[in-house]
Amino acid sequence: MSKHIHVVVNPASGQNEPVLNALNEVFQPTGVTWSVSVTKTHGDARRQASEAAEGGADIVVAYGGDGTVMEVVNGLVGTGVPLGILPGGTGNVFSIEVGIPQTLVEAAQIIVGDDSLIRQVDVGHCEKKDWEHAKHFLLRVATGFDAQRINLTDRKLRDKYGKMAYFIGALRAIPETKPVKYTFTLDGEVVEIEGVTCLVENAGNMGIQGLSLAPDISISDGLLDVICVYNLDFASLSSAIKSITNIDQDPENFHHFRAREVSIASDPSQSIVGDGEKWGKTPVTIKLLPGAIDVVTPGGES
């Protein structure tokens, strides 16, 4: 499939496994050449991916969780070099979204498989005045309760409890969450809503194959899905569950918009999290880049 593969490895990811041995087992018999770079601090994965693309890599692979994948995407957008994914984190939501196997050897086999597909995927593009450069995301941008839930799920908690750590973070976030006034600008139309959380979704997957925040969210439809939950009471949470299970949602508690460009302001200002990483506070402007990244996926539409 390719001549040279570069793998960006995040050694701080949530899984403890012999990465190089597994990669050599899969890659060596195929005749490809491959190289590895190891991240040490935030921003390394973006830089290493960009340098690998400029250096002639045919595929740049992210080994880690969704935060590592997001960083590598930031280094690859605009290069035309495809992204490969080796799930190695506590959360591997995007890999599940595109059907990547969750074991290292099987995922590596997809990268060099003769029947694998290169799939064009939409990428979210996010800008703020105080950022040095724009940020990109594959999954979602969150504010309010969902951002606070992630902020309260630190590395120590994830290492100890795995995916259960996010449930613990949610329990911690509930008493700290109060409704705020959101002002959305959706393709030029202004909407004001009071809510406890806002999610700007590129992909709806929640970390379980086939389970999506809303059944019609797609990573290839050229649209962002903006979801606002009004309260953390039973009615609002029930409405969210109805959406997940493909039952008509109640617009009195849970609203779903679509747009190609979204601006979010809130009163008071709220924390922003993009693909699990802290991105400062609102206001923020988000737009979609249709088909902006190529992803190596299993054969057949996932």
Buried (B, 14 or more C-beta within 10 A) or exposed (E): BBEBBBBBBBEBBBBEEEBEEBBEBBBEEBEBEBEBBBBEEEEBBBBBBBBBBEEEBBBBBBBBBBBBBBBBBBBBBEBEBBBBBBBBBBBBBBBBBBBBBEEBBBBBBBBBBEEBBEBBBBBBBBEBEEEEEEBBBBBBBBBBBBBBBBBBBEEEBBEEBEEEBBEBBBEBBEEEBEBBEBBBBBEEEEBEBEBBBBBBBBBBBBBEEEEBBBBEBBBBBEBBBBBBBBBBEEEBBBBBEBBBEEEEBBEEBBBBBBBBBBBBBBEEEBBBBBBBBEBBBBBBBBBBBEBBBBBBBBEEEB
